[in-house]
Amino acid sequence: MAQTTIKTEKVTIRRSPKFLPFLITGGIIGVIIGAGLGLSIPAEQRTAEPVITYLIAYGTGFGVAAGIVAAVIVDWIGAARAKTLEATKLER
């Protein structure tokens, strides 16, 4: 018969966000806002330059940055709420 040993360790349990969904969501929201701003410019005030593409590009960049900032804040809150518990491990 194998002998079983019991080990007790302290472990930290916390929830952390996945950064990629925050990044993608922020980028999509930025594209939507940039396109909305570009299309809201009246036709007689538009120039020959593709201003809408600049607005979409900058909107996407700002949206991605805002998504990352939101993910870092959620991660910081999750780290503050982390709990330390004792876990028992059985080894044979």
PyMOL Python script that loads the backbone (N, CA, C, O; Angstrom):
from pymol import cmd

cmd.read_pdbstr("""\
ATOM      1  N   MET A   1       0.826  -1.190   0.000  1.00  0.00           N
ATOM      2  CA  MET A   1       0.000   0.000   0.000  1.00  0.00           C
ATOM      3  C   MET A   1       0.868   1.250   0.000  1.00  0.00           C
ATOM      4  O   MET A   1       1.886   1.315   0.689  1.00  0.00           O
ATOM      5  N   ALA A   2       0.455   2.230  -0.773  1.00  0.00           N
ATOM      6  CA  ALA A   2       1.198   3.481  -0.851  1.00  0.00           C
ATOM      7  C   ALA A   2       0.840   4.370   0.333  1.00  0.00           C
ATOM      8  O   ALA A   2      -0.302   4.400   0.791  1.00  0.00           O
ATOM      9  N   GLN A   3       1.831   5.080   0.808  1.00  0.00           N
ATOM     10  CA  GLN A   3       1.606   5.962   1.940  1.00  0.00           C
ATOM     11  C   GLN A   3       1.176   7.338   1.417  1.00  0.00           C
ATOM     12  O   GLN A   3       1.752   7.860   0.462  1.00  0.00           O
ATOM     13  N   THR A   4       0.174   7.904   2.049  1.00  0.00           N
ATOM     14  CA  THR A   4      -0.353   9.201   1.646  1.00  0.00           C
ATOM     15  C   THR A   4       0.167  10.266   2.601  1.00  0.00           C
ATOM     16  O   THR A   4       0.086  10.122   3.821  1.00  0.00           O
ATOM     17  N   THR A   5       0.703  11.340   2.021  1.00  0.00           N
ATOM     18  CA  THR A   5       1.148  12.462   2.844  1.00  0.00           C
ATOM     19  C   THR A   5       0.243  13.663   2.571  1.00  0.00           C
ATOM     20  O   THR A   5      -0.271  13.849   1.468  1.00  0.00           O
ATOM     21  N   ILE A   6       0.073  14.455   3.600  1.00  0.00           N
ATOM     22  CA  ILE A   6      -0.789  15.638   3.498  1.00  0.00           C
ATOM     23  C   ILE A   6       0.087  16.878   3.604  1.00  0.00           C
ATOM     24  O   ILE A   6       0.865  17.031   4.547  1.00  0.00           O
ATOM     25  N   LYS A   7      -0.054  17.761   2.618  1.00  0.00           N
ATOM     26  CA  LYS A   7       0.653  19.042   2.633  1.00  0.00           C
ATOM     27  C   LYS A   7      -0.374  20.156   2.669  1.00  0.00           C
ATOM     28  O   LYS A   7      -1.388  20.104   1.974  1.00  0.00           O
ATOM     29  N   THR A   8      -0.105  21.155   3.478  1.00  0.00           N
ATOM     30  CA  THR A   8      -0.976  22.325   3.536  1.00  0.00           C
ATOM     31  C   THR A   8      -0.182  23.535   3.067  1.00  0.00           C
ATOM     32  O   THR A   8       0.914  23.807   3.557  1.00  0.00           O
ATOM     33  N   GLU A   9      -0.755  24.254   2.111  1.00  0.00           N
ATOM     34  CA  GLU A   9      -0.118  25.443   1.569  1.00  0.00           C
ATOM     35  C   GLU A   9      -1.106  26.600   1.574  1.00  0.00           C
ATOM     36  O   GLU A   9      -2.320  26.400   1.527  1.00  0.00           O
ATOM     37  N   LYS A  10      -0.570  27.807   1.633  1.00  0.00           N
ATOM     38  CA  LYS A  10      -1.416  28.988   1.500  1.00  0.00           C
ATOM     39  C   LYS A  10      -1.477  29.372   0.027  1.00  0.00           C
ATOM     40  O   LYS A  10      -0.447  29.473  -0.639  1.00  0.00           O
ATOM     41  N   VAL A  11      -2.683  29.583  -0.473  1.00  0.00           N
ATOM     42  CA  VAL A  11      -2.876  29.965  -1.867  1.00  0.00           C
ATOM     43  C   VAL A  11      -3.710  31.244  -1.920  1.00  0.00           C
ATOM     44  O   VAL A  11      -4.540  31.497  -1.047  1.00  0.00           O
ATOM     45  N   THR A  12      -3.478  32.040  -2.953  1.00  0.00           N
ATOM     46  CA  THR A  12      -4.240  33.258  -3.161  1.00  0.00           C
ATOM     47  C   THR A  12      -5.250  33.017  -4.273  1.00  0.00           C
ATOM     48  O   THR A  12      -4.907  32.552  -5.360  1.00  0.00           O
ATOM     49  N   ILE A  13      -6.491  33.341  -3.977  1.00  0.00           N
ATOM     50  CA  ILE A  13      -7.572  33.148  -4.941  1.00  0.00           C
ATOM     51  C   ILE A  13      -8.097  34.521  -5.337  1.00  0.00           C
ATOM     52  O   ILE A  13      -8.508  35.315  -4.491  1.00  0.00           O
ATOM     53  N   ARG A  14      -8.076  34.786  -6.656  1.00  0.00           N
ATOM     54  CA  ARG A  14      -8.609  36.045  -7.153  1.00  0.00           C
ATOM     55  C   ARG A  14      -9.077  35.870  -8.578  1.00  0.00           C
ATOM     56  O   ARG A  14      -8.684  34.934  -9.275  1.00  0.00           O
ATOM     57  N   ARG A  15      -9.929  36.793  -8.997  1.00  0.00           N
ATOM     58  CA  ARG A  15     -10.407  36.792 -10.368  1.00  0.00           C
ATOM     59  C   ARG A  15      -9.650  37.863 -11.131  1.00  0.00           C
ATOM     60  O   ARG A  15      -9.454  38.971 -10.633  1.00  0.00           O
ATOM     61  N   SER A  16      -9.233  37.534 -12.325  1.00  0.00           N
ATOM     62  CA  SER A  16      -8.543  38.523 -13.148  1.00  0.00           C
ATOM     63  C   SER A  16      -9.165  38.511 -14.548  1.00  0.00           C
ATOM     64  O   SER A  16      -9.536  37.456 -15.063  1.00  0.00           O
ATOM     65  N   PRO A  17      -9.272  39.684 -15.150  1.00  0.00           N
ATOM     66  CA  PRO A  17      -9.901  39.748 -16.474  1.00  0.00           C
ATOM     67  C   PRO A  17      -8.953  39.297 -17.573  1.00  0.00           C
ATOM     68  O   PRO A  17      -7.732  39.309 -17.414  1.00  0.00           O
ATOM     69  N   LYS A  18      -9.542  38.902 -18.682  1.00  0.00           N
ATOM     70  CA  LYS A  18      -8.752  38.638 -19.880  1.00  0.00           C
ATOM     71  C   LYS A  18      -8.653  39.959 -20.629  1.00  0.00           C
ATOM     72  O   LYS A  18      -9.666  40.609 -20.889  1.00  0.00           O
ATOM     73  N   PHE A  19      -7.449  40.349 -20.972  1.00  0.00           N
ATOM     74  CA  PHE A  19      -7.223  41.671 -21.555  1.00  0.00           C
ATOM     75  C   PHE A  19      -7.693  41.762 -23.006  1.00  0.00           C
ATOM     76  O   PHE A  19      -8.140  42.826 -23.435  1.00  0.00           O
ATOM     77  N   LEU A  20      -7.604  40.686 -23.764  1.00  0.00           N
ATOM     78  CA  LEU A  20      -7.961  40.732 -25.180  1.00  0.00           C
ATOM     79  C   LEU A  20      -9.422  41.115 -25.420  1.00  0.00           C
ATOM     80  O   LEU A  20      -9.674  41.939 -26.299  1.00  0.00           O
ATOM     81  N   PRO A  21     -10.400  40.568 -24.690  1.00  0.00           N
ATOM     82  CA  PRO A  21     -11.780  41.019 -24.913  1.00  0.00           C
ATOM     83  C   PRO A  21     -11.978  42.505 -24.612  1.00  0.00           C
ATOM     84  O   PRO A  21     -12.745  43.175 -25.302  1.00  0.00           O
ATOM     85  N   PHE A  22     -11.301  43.025 -23.597  1.00  0.00           N
ATOM     86  CA  PHE A  22     -11.393  44.453 -23.311  1.00  0.00           C
ATOM     87  C   PHE A  22     -10.797  45.255 -24.470  1.00  0.00           C
ATOM     88  O   PHE A  22     -11.365  46.268 -24.878  1.00  0.00           O
ATOM     89  N   LEU A  23      -9.660  44.810 -25.001  1.00  0.00           N
ATOM     90  CA  LEU A  23      -8.997  45.487 -26.109  1.00  0.00           C
ATOM     91  C   LEU A  23      -9.876  45.488 -27.348  1.00  0.00           C
ATOM     92  O   LEU A  23     -10.032  46.524 -27.995  1.00  0.00           O
ATOM     93  N   ILE A  24     -10.448  44.349 -27.683  1.00  0.00           N
ATOM     94  CA  ILE A  24     -11.291  44.236 -28.871  1.00  0.00           C
ATOM     95  C   ILE A  24     -12.565  45.064 -28.721  1.00  0.00           C
ATOM     96  O   ILE A  24     -12.966  45.758 -29.656  1.00  0.00           O
ATOM     97  N   THR A  25     -13.201  44.997 -27.554  1.00  0.00           N
ATOM     98  CA  THR A  25     -14.422  45.768 -27.327  1.00  0.00           C
ATOM     99  C   THR A  25     -14.152  47.263 -27.416  1.00  0.00           C
ATOM    100  O   THR A  25     -14.924  47.998 -28.032  1.00  0.00           O
ATOM    101  N   GLY A  26     -13.067  47.716 -26.810  1.00  0.00           N
ATOM    102  CA  GLY A  26     -12.710  49.126 -26.901  1.00  0.00           C
ATOM    103  C   GLY A  26     -12.445  49.549 -28.336  1.00  0.00           C
ATOM    104  O   GLY A  26     -12.845  50.639 -28.744  1.00  0.00           O
ATOM    105  N   GLY A  27     -11.777  48.702 -29.104  1.00  0.00           N
ATOM    106  CA  GLY A  27     -11.512  49.004 -30.506  1.00  0.00           C
ATOM    107  C   GLY A  27     -12.785  49.090 -31.331  1.00  0.00           C
ATOM    108  O   GLY A  27     -12.929  49.985 -32.164  1.00  0.00           O
ATOM    109  N   ILE A  28     -13.705  48.168 -31.104  1.00  0.00           N
ATOM    110  CA  ILE A  28     -14.971  48.190 -31.840  1.00  0.00           C
ATOM    111  C   ILE A  28     -15.779  49.430 -31.491  1.00  0.00           C
ATOM    112  O   ILE A  28     -16.351  50.069 -32.374  1.00  0.00           O
ATOM    113  N   ILE A  29     -15.828  49.773 -30.210  1.00  0.00           N
ATOM    114  CA  ILE A  29     -16.548  50.987 -29.798  1.00  0.00           C
ATOM    115  C   ILE A  29     -15.883  52.218 -30.416  1.00  0.00           C
ATOM    116  O   ILE A  29     -16.573  53.144 -30.841  1.00  0.00           O
ATOM    117  N   GLY A  30     -14.558  52.234 -30.468  1.00  0.00           N
ATOM    118  CA  GLY A  30     -13.844  53.343 -31.099  1.00  0.00           C
ATOM    119  C   GLY A  30     -14.136  53.462 -32.583  1.00  0.00           C
ATOM    120  O   GLY A  30     -14.276  54.574 -33.094  1.00  0.00           O
ATOM    121  N   VAL A  31     -14.231  52.341 -33.287  1.00  0.00           N
ATOM    122  CA  VAL A  31     -14.570  52.357 -34.713  1.00  0.00           C
ATOM    123  C   VAL A  31     -15.973  52.926 -34.908  1.00  0.00           C
ATOM    124  O   VAL A  31     -16.203  53.746 -35.797  1.00  0.00           O
ATOM    125  N   ILE A  32     -16.903  52.482 -34.070  1.00  0.00           N
ATOM    126  CA  ILE A  32     -18.285  52.955 -34.192  1.00  0.00           C
ATOM    127  C   ILE A  32     -18.364  54.455 -33.932  1.00  0.00           C
ATOM    128  O   ILE A  32     -19.028  55.178 -34.674  1.00  0.00           O
ATOM    129  N   ILE A  33     -17.694  54.924 -32.887  1.00  0.00           N
ATOM    130  CA  ILE A  33     -17.718  56.360 -32.576  1.00  0.00           C
ATOM    131  C   ILE A  33     -17.022  57.164 -33.676  1.00  0.00           C
ATOM    132  O   ILE A  33     -17.522  58.214 -34.078  1.00  0.00           O
ATOM    133  N   GLY A  34     -15.878  56.688 -34.167  1.00  0.00           N
ATOM    134  CA  GLY A  34     -15.177  57.387 -35.244  1.00  0.00           C
ATOM    135  C   GLY A  34     -16.001  57.455 -36.520  1.00  0.00           C
ATOM    136  O   GLY A  34     -16.047  58.500 -37.170  1.00  0.00           O
ATOM    137  N   ALA A  35     -16.649  56.361 -36.888  1.00  0.00           N
ATOM    138  CA  ALA A  35     -17.492  56.355 -38.083  1.00  0.00           C
ATOM    139  C   ALA A  35     -18.697  57.270 -37.893  1.00  0.00           C
ATOM    140  O   ALA A  35     -19.097  57.988 -38.810  1.00  0.00           O
ATOM    141  N   GLY A  36     -19.269  57.234 -36.690  1.00  0.00           N
ATOM    142  CA  GLY A  36     -20.404  58.114 -36.413  1.00  0.00           C
ATOM    143  C   GLY A  36     -20.025  59.581 -36.509  1.00  0.00           C
ATOM    144  O   GLY A  36     -20.775  60.389 -37.057  1.00  0.00           O
ATOM    145  N   LEU A  37     -18.863  59.922 -35.978  1.00  0.00           N
ATOM    146  CA  LEU A  37     -18.402  61.315 -36.077  1.00  0.00           C
ATOM    147  C   LEU A  37     -18.110  61.695 -37.529  1.00  0.00           C
ATOM    148  O   LEU A  37     -18.454  62.793 -37.967  1.00  0.00           O
ATOM    149  N   GLY A  38     -17.485  60.801 -38.261  1.00  0.00           N
ATOM    150  CA  GLY A  38     -17.164  61.089 -39.657  1.00  0.00           C
ATOM    151  C   GLY A  38     -18.395  61.235 -40.524  1.00  0.00           C
ATOM    152  O   GLY A  38     -18.439  62.092 -41.406  1.00  0.00           O
ATOM    153  N   LEU A  39     -19.385  60.414 -40.284  1.00  0.00           N
ATOM    154  CA  LEU A  39     -20.605  60.485 -41.086  1.00  0.00           C
ATOM    155  C   LEU A  39     -21.532  61.618 -40.646  1.00  0.00           C
ATOM    156  O   LEU A  39     -22.453  61.986 -41.375  1.00  0.00           O
ATOM    157  N   SER A  40     -21.292  62.163 -39.470  1.00  0.00           N
ATOM    158  CA  SER A  40     -22.152  63.263 -39.001  1.00  0.00           C
ATOM    159  C   SER A  40     -21.719  64.615 -39.560  1.00  0.00           C
ATOM    160  O   SER A  40     -22.415  65.613 -39.373  1.00  0.00           O
ATOM    161  N   ILE A  41     -20.577  64.657 -40.242  1.00  0.00           N
ATOM    162  CA  ILE A  41     -20.128  65.897 -40.872  1.00  0.00           C
ATOM    163  C   ILE A  41     -21.014  66.155 -42.091  1.00  0.00           C
ATOM    164  O   ILE A  41     -21.145  65.282 -42.949  1.00  0.00           O
ATOM    165  N   PRO A  42     -21.617  67.327 -42.179  1.00  0.00           N
ATOM    166  CA  PRO A  42     -22.472  67.622 -43.342  1.00  0.00           C
ATOM    167  C   PRO A  42     -21.687  67.548 -44.646  1.00  0.00           C
ATOM    168  O   PRO A  42     -20.492  67.842 -44.668  1.00  0.00           O
ATOM    169  N   ALA A  43     -22.342  67.163 -45.716  1.00  0.00           N
ATOM    170  CA  ALA A  43     -21.692  66.947 -47.012  1.00  0.00           C
ATOM    171  C   ALA A  43     -21.038  68.211 -47.544  1.00  0.00           C
ATOM    172  O   ALA A  43     -19.984  68.137 -48.177  1.00  0.00           O
ATOM    173  N   GLU A  44     -21.638  69.369 -47.302  1.00  0.00           N
ATOM    174  CA  GLU A  44     -21.051  70.603 -47.829  1.00  0.00           C
ATOM    175  C   GLU A  44     -19.810  71.039 -47.066  1.00  0.00           C
ATOM    176  O   GLU A  44     -19.051  71.873 -47.559  1.00  0.00           O
ATOM    177  N   GLN A  45     -19.585  70.495 -45.876  1.00  0.00           N
ATOM    178  CA  GLN A  45     -18.399  70.854 -45.090  1.00  0.00           C
ATOM    179  C   GLN A  45     -17.273  69.837 -45.217  1.00  0.00           C
ATOM    180  O   GLN A  45     -16.181  70.065 -44.698  1.00  0.00           O
ATOM    181  N   ARG A  46     -17.512  68.736 -45.888  1.00  0.00           N
ATOM    182  CA  ARG A  46     -16.475  67.719 -46.067  1.00  0.00           C
ATOM    183  C   ARG A  46     -15.441  68.195 -47.070  1.00  0.00           C
ATOM    184  O   ARG A  46     -15.737  68.934 -48.009  1.00  0.00           O
ATOM    185  N   THR A  47     -14.223  67.746 -46.837  1.00  0.00           N
ATOM    186  CA  THR A  47     -13.141  68.056 -47.774  1.00  0.00           C
ATOM    187  C   THR A  47     -12.876  66.848 -48.656  1.00  0.00           C
ATOM    188  O   THR A  47     -13.468  65.785 -48.468  1.00  0.00           O
ATOM    189  N   ALA A  48     -11.988  67.018 -49.614  1.00  0.00           N
ATOM    190  CA  ALA A  48     -11.665  65.910 -50.515  1.00  0.00           C
ATOM    191  C   ALA A  48     -10.819  64.854 -49.803  1.00  0.00           C
ATOM    192  O   ALA A  48     -10.745  63.711 -50.256  1.00  0.00           O
ATOM    193  N   GLU A  49     -10.183  65.228 -48.695  1.00  0.00           N
ATOM    194  CA  GLU A  49      -9.352  64.278 -47.960  1.00  0.00           C
ATOM    195  C   GLU A  49     -10.245  63.294 -47.183  1.00  0.00           C
ATOM    196  O   GLU A  49     -11.344  63.641 -46.751  1.00  0.00           O
ATOM    197  N   PRO A  50      -9.760  62.098 -47.021  1.00  0.00           N
ATOM    198  CA  PRO A  50     -10.574  61.084 -46.321  1.00  0.00           C
ATOM    199  C   PRO A  50     -10.540  61.282 -44.795  1.00  0.00           C
ATOM    200  O   PRO A  50      -9.855  60.551 -44.079  1.00  0.00           O
ATOM    201  N   VAL A  51     -11.277  62.260 -44.325  1.00  0.00           N
ATOM    202  CA  VAL A  51     -11.290  62.576 -42.900  1.00  0.00           C
ATOM    203  C   VAL A  51     -11.892  61.432 -42.089  1.00  0.00           C
ATOM    204  O   VAL A  51     -11.477  61.179 -40.958  1.00  0.00           O
ATOM    205  N   ILE A  52     -12.864  60.749 -42.667  1.00  0.00           N
ATOM    206  CA  ILE A  52     -13.532  59.671 -41.924  1.00  0.00           C
ATOM    207  C   ILE A  52     -12.551  58.558 -41.564  1.00  0.00           C
ATOM    208  O   ILE A  52     -12.663  57.957 -40.495  1.00  0.00           O
ATOM    209  N   THR A  53     -11.598  58.280 -42.441  1.00  0.00           N
ATOM    210  CA  THR A  53     -10.635  57.217 -42.117  1.00  0.00           C
ATOM    211  C   THR A  53      -9.721  57.637 -40.977  1.00  0.00           C
ATOM    212  O   THR A  53      -9.334  56.812 -40.150  1.00  0.00           O
ATOM    213  N   TYR A  54      -9.373  58.930 -40.932  1.00  0.00           N
ATOM    214  CA  TYR A  54      -8.574  59.415 -39.810  1.00  0.00           C
ATOM    215  C   TYR A  54      -9.362  59.311 -38.503  1.00  0.00           C
ATOM    216  O   TYR A  54      -8.828  58.899 -37.474  1.00  0.00           O
ATOM    217  N   LEU A  55     -10.622  59.684 -38.560  1.00  0.00           N
ATOM    218  CA  LEU A  55     -11.456  59.605 -37.356  1.00  0.00           C
ATOM    219  C   LEU A  55     -11.608  58.158 -36.888  1.00  0.00           C
ATOM    220  O   LEU A  55     -11.567  57.882 -35.689  1.00  0.00           O
ATOM    221  N   ILE A  56     -11.783  57.248 -37.826  1.00  0.00           N
ATOM    222  CA  ILE A  56     -11.905  55.834 -37.451  1.00  0.00           C
ATOM    223  C   ILE A  56     -10.590  55.327 -36.857  1.00  0.00           C
ATOM    224  O   ILE A  56     -10.593  54.602 -35.863  1.00  0.00           O
ATOM    225  N   ALA A  57      -9.470  55.709 -37.466  1.00  0.00           N
ATOM    226  CA  ALA A  57      -8.167  55.254 -36.955  1.00  0.00           C
ATOM    227  C   ALA A  57      -7.907  55.796 -35.555  1.00  0.00           C
ATOM    228  O   ALA A  57      -7.513  55.048 -34.660  1.00  0.00           O
ATOM    229  N   TYR A  58      -8.125  57.091 -35.365  1.00  0.00           N
ATOM    230  CA  TYR A  58      -7.905  57.669 -34.038  1.00  0.00           C
ATOM    231  C   TYR A  58      -8.924  57.132 -33.023  1.00  0.00           C
ATOM    232  O   TYR A  58      -8.582  56.878 -31.868  1.00  0.00           O
ATOM    233  N   GLY A  59     -10.161  56.964 -33.458  1.00  0.00           N
ATOM    234  CA  GLY A  59     -11.182  56.404 -32.563  1.00  0.00           C
ATOM    235  C   GLY A  59     -10.836  54.996 -32.121  1.00  0.00           C
ATOM    236  O   GLY A  59     -11.032  54.635 -30.960  1.00  0.00           O
ATOM    237  N   THR A  60     -10.318  54.199 -33.052  1.00  0.00           N
ATOM    238  CA  THR A  60      -9.908  52.836 -32.710  1.00  0.00           C
ATOM    239  C   THR A  60      -8.756  52.848 -31.709  1.00  0.00           C
ATOM    240  O   THR A  60      -8.752  52.086 -30.742  1.00  0.00           O
ATOM    241  N   GLY A  61      -7.784  53.720 -31.953  1.00  0.00           N
ATOM    242  CA  GLY A  61      -6.645  53.811 -31.025  1.00  0.00           C
ATOM    243  C   GLY A  61      -7.076  54.232 -29.630  1.00  0.00           C
ATOM    244  O   GLY A  61      -6.655  53.641 -28.635  1.00  0.00           O
ATOM    245  N   PHE A  62      -7.916  55.255 -29.563  1.00  0.00           N
ATOM    246  CA  PHE A  62      -8.401  55.702 -28.257  1.00  0.00           C
ATOM    247  C   PHE A  62      -9.281  54.646 -27.598  1.00  0.00           C
ATOM    248  O   PHE A  62      -9.244  54.483 -26.378  1.00  0.00           O
ATOM    249  N   GLY A  63     -10.079  53.923 -28.398  1.00  0.00           N
ATOM    250  CA  GLY A  63     -10.928  52.867 -27.851  1.00  0.00           C
ATOM    251  C   GLY A  63     -10.110  51.711 -27.285  1.00  0.00           C
ATOM    252  O   GLY A  63     -10.423  51.184 -26.218  1.00  0.00           O
ATOM    253  N   VAL A  64      -9.064  51.324 -28.004  1.00  0.00           N
ATOM    254  CA  VAL A  64      -8.183  50.251 -27.524  1.00  0.00           C
ATOM    255  C   VAL A  64      -7.496  50.680 -26.229  1.00  0.00           C
ATOM    256  O   VAL A  64      -7.401  49.905 -25.277  1.00  0.00           O
ATOM    257  N   ALA A  65      -7.021  51.921 -26.206  1.00  0.00           N
ATOM    258  CA  ALA A  65      -6.363  52.423 -24.989  1.00  0.00           C
ATOM    259  C   ALA A  65      -7.343  52.455 -23.816  1.00  0.00           C
ATOM    260  O   ALA A  65      -6.987  52.087 -22.696  1.00  0.00           O
ATOM    261  N   ALA A  66      -8.565  52.891 -24.070  1.00  0.00           N
ATOM    262  CA  ALA A  66      -9.574  52.930 -23.004  1.00  0.00           C
ATOM    263  C   ALA A  66      -9.919  51.516 -22.530  1.00  0.00           C
ATOM    264  O   ALA A  66     -10.139  51.299 -21.338  1.00  0.00           O
ATOM    265  N   GLY A  67      -9.966  50.557 -23.453  1.00  0.00           N
ATOM    266  CA  GLY A  67     -10.236  49.171 -23.073  1.00  0.00           C
ATOM    267  C   GLY A  67      -9.142  48.593 -22.198  1.00  0.00           C
ATOM    268  O   GLY A  67      -9.430  47.884 -21.234  1.00  0.00           O
ATOM    269  N   ILE A  68      -7.895  48.884 -22.517  1.00  0.00           N
ATOM    270  CA  ILE A  68      -6.774  48.398 -21.712  1.00  0.00           C
ATOM    271  C   ILE A  68      -6.794  49.048 -20.328  1.00  0.00           C
ATOM    272  O   ILE A  68      -6.559  48.382 -19.319  1.00  0.00           O
ATOM    273  N   VAL A  69      -7.075  50.350 -20.289  1.00  0.00           N
ATOM    274  CA  VAL A  69      -7.165  51.036 -18.995  1.00  0.00           C
ATOM    275  C   VAL A  69      -8.281  50.426 -18.151  1.00  0.00           C
ATOM    276  O   VAL A  69      -8.108  50.227 -16.949  1.00  0.00           O
ATOM    277  N   ALA A  70      -9.425  50.129 -18.771  1.00  0.00           N
ATOM    278  CA  ALA A  70     -10.526  49.506 -18.045  1.00  0.00           C
ATOM    279  C   ALA A  70     -10.128  48.119 -17.522  1.00  0.00           C
ATOM    280  O   ALA A  70     -10.472  47.762 -16.396  1.00  0.00           O
ATOM    281  N   ALA A  71      -9.410  47.342 -18.333  1.00  0.00           N
ATOM    282  CA  ALA A  71      -8.969  46.015 -17.901  1.00  0.00           C
ATOM    283  C   ALA A  71      -7.991  46.111 -16.734  1.00  0.00           C
ATOM    284  O   ALA A  71      -8.056  45.305 -15.805  1.00  0.00           O
ATOM    285  N   VAL A  72      -7.092  47.083 -16.774  1.00  0.00           N
ATOM    286  CA  VAL A  72      -6.136  47.261 -15.676  1.00  0.00           C
ATOM    287  C   VAL A  72      -6.867  47.660 -14.393  1.00  0.00           C
ATOM    288  O   VAL A  72      -6.519  47.191 -13.309  1.00  0.00           O
ATOM    289  N   ILE A  73      -7.866  48.515 -14.512  1.00  0.00           N
ATOM    290  CA  ILE A  73      -8.637  48.916 -13.323  1.00  0.00           C
ATOM    291  C   ILE A  73      -9.396  47.728 -12.748  1.00  0.00           C
ATOM    292  O   ILE A  73      -9.418  47.539 -11.532  1.00  0.00           O
ATOM    293  N   VAL A  74     -10.019  46.926 -13.605  1.00  0.00           N
ATOM    294  CA  VAL A  74     -10.735  45.733 -13.134  1.00  0.00           C
ATOM    295  C   VAL A  74      -9.762  44.747 -12.499  1.00  0.00           C
ATOM    296  O   VAL A  74     -10.087  44.125 -11.488  1.00  0.00           O
ATOM    297  N   ASP A  75      -8.572  44.596 -13.079  1.00  0.00           N
ATOM    298  CA  ASP A  75      -7.554  43.714 -12.509  1.00  0.00           C
ATOM    299  C   ASP A  75      -7.090  44.226 -11.149  1.00  0.00           C
ATOM    300  O   ASP A  75      -6.894  43.444 -10.219  1.00  0.00           O
ATOM    301  N   TRP A  76      -6.916  45.537 -11.037  1.00  0.00           N
ATOM    302  CA  TRP A  76      -6.505  46.135  -9.767  1.00  0.00           C
ATOM    303  C   TRP A  76      -7.571  45.895  -8.684  1.00  0.00           C
ATOM    304  O   TRP A  76      -7.238  45.587  -7.539  1.00  0.00           O
ATOM    305  N   ILE A  77      -8.838  46.037  -9.049  1.00  0.00           N
ATOM    306  CA  ILE A  77      -9.931  45.782  -8.093  1.00  0.00           C
ATOM    307  C   ILE A  77      -9.937  44.310  -7.697  1.00  0.00           C
ATOM    308  O   ILE A  77     -10.134  43.987  -6.525  1.00  0.00           O
ATOM    309  N   GLY A  78      -9.725  43.413  -8.659  1.00  0.00           N
ATOM    310  CA  GLY A  78      -9.676  41.977  -8.358  1.00  0.00           C
ATOM    311  C   GLY A  78      -8.524  41.620  -7.440  1.00  0.00           C
ATOM    312  O   GLY A  78      -8.665  40.758  -6.572  1.00  0.00           O
ATOM    313  N   ALA A  79      -7.379  42.278  -7.622  1.00  0.00           N
ATOM    314  CA  ALA A  79      -6.230  42.013  -6.747  1.00  0.00           C
ATOM    315  C   ALA A  79      -6.496  42.515  -5.336  1.00  0.00           C
ATOM    316  O   ALA A  79      -6.037  41.914  -4.364  1.00  0.00           O
ATOM    317  N   ALA A  80      -7.233  43.609  -5.219  1.00  0.00           N
ATOM    318  CA  ALA A  80      -7.552  44.140  -3.895  1.00  0.00           C
ATOM    319  C   ALA A  80      -8.528  43.234  -3.147  1.00  0.00           C
ATOM    320  O   ALA A  80      -8.526  43.187  -1.917  1.00  0.00           O
ATOM    321  N   ARG A  81      -9.353  42.521  -3.896  1.00  0.00           N
ATOM    322  CA  ARG A  81     -10.342  41.624  -3.269  1.00  0.00           C
ATOM    323  C   ARG A  81      -9.842  40.190  -3.142  1.00  0.00           C
ATOM    324  O   ARG A  81     -10.611  39.306  -2.766  1.00  0.00           O
ATOM    325  N   ALA A  82      -8.584  39.945  -3.445  1.00  0.00           N
ATOM    326  CA  ALA A  82      -8.037  38.589  -3.398  1.00  0.00           C
ATOM    327  C   ALA A  82      -8.083  38.044  -1.968  1.00  0.00           C
ATOM    328  O   ALA A  82      -7.939  38.783  -0.994  1.00  0.00           O
ATOM    329  N   LYS A  83      -8.285  36.758  -1.876  1.00  0.00           N
ATOM    330  CA  LYS A  83      -8.351  36.091  -0.571  1.00  0.00           C
ATOM    331  C   LYS A  83      -7.243  35.054  -0.485  1.00  0.00           C
ATOM    332  O   LYS A  83      -6.938  34.371  -1.462  1.00  0.00           O
ATOM    333  N   THR A  84      -6.653  34.945   0.684  1.00  0.00           N
ATOM    334  CA  THR A  84      -5.633  33.932   0.928  1.00  0.00           C
ATOM    335  C   THR A  84      -6.257  32.839   1.789  1.00  0.00           C
ATOM    336  O   THR A  84      -6.782  33.104   2.871  1.00  0.00           O
ATOM    337  N   LEU A  85      -6.190  31.624   1.296  1.00  0.00           N
ATOM    338  CA  LEU A  85      -6.777  30.474   1.984  1.00  0.00           C
ATOM    339  C   LEU A  85      -5.731  29.369   2.102  1.00  0.00           C
ATOM    340  O   LEU A  85      -4.675  29.414   1.471  1.00  0.00           O
ATOM    341  N   GLU A  86      -6.050  28.397   2.913  1.00  0.00           N
ATOM    342  CA  GLU A  86      -5.189  27.214   3.032  1.00  0.00           C
ATOM    343  C   GLU A  86      -5.751  26.102   2.187  1.00  0.00           C
ATOM    344  O   GLU A  86      -6.946  25.812   2.232  1.00  0.00           O
ATOM    345  N   ALA A  87      -4.886  25.479   1.416  1.00  0.00           N
ATOM    346  CA  ALA A  87      -5.288  24.359   0.570  1.00  0.00           C
ATOM    347  C   ALA A  87      -4.531  23.112   1.037  1.00  0.00           C
ATOM    348  O   ALA A  87      -3.352  23.175   1.386  1.00  0.00           O
ATOM    349  N   THR A  88      -5.228  22.002   1.034  1.00  0.00           N
ATOM    350  CA  THR A  88      -4.628  20.738   1.443  1.00  0.00           C
ATOM    351  C   THR A  88      -4.393  19.891   0.204  1.00  0.00           C
ATOM    352  O   THR A  88      -5.289  19.695  -0.617  1.00  0.00           O
ATOM    353  N   LYS A  89      -3.161  19.391   0.085  1.00  0.00           N
ATOM    354  CA  LYS A  89      -2.787  18.577  -1.063  1.00  0.00           C
ATOM    355  C   LYS A  89      -2.416  17.187  -0.566  1.00  0.00           C
ATOM    356  O   LYS A  89      -1.589  17.033   0.332  1.00  0.00           O
ATOM    357  N   LEU A  90      -3.040  16.184  -1.162  1.00  0.00           N
ATOM    358  CA  LEU A  90      -2.737  14.802  -0.816  1.00  0.00           C
ATOM    359  C   LEU A  90      -1.744  14.245  -1.827  1.00  0.00           C
ATOM    360  O   LEU A  90      -1.992  14.303  -3.031  1.00  0.00           O
ATOM    361  N   GLU A  91      -0.640  13.716  -1.361  1.00  0.00           N
ATOM    362  CA  GLU A  91       0.360  13.121  -2.243  1.00  0.00           C
ATOM    363  C   GLU A  91       0.519  11.653  -1.900  1.00  0.00           C
ATOM    364  O   GLU A  91       0.481  11.258  -0.735  1.00  0.00           O
ATOM    365  N   ARG A  92       0.696  10.860  -2.933  1.00  0.00           N
ATOM    366  CA  ARG A  92       0.907   9.430  -2.720  1.00  0.00           C
ATOM    367  C   ARG A  92       2.294   9.040  -3.065  1.00  0.00           C
ATOM    368  O   ARG A  92       2.653   7.869  -2.947  1.00  0.00           O
TER     369      ARG A  92
END
""", "prot")
cmd.dss("prot")
cmd.show_as("cartoon", "prot")
cmd.util.cbc("prot")
cmd.orient("prot")
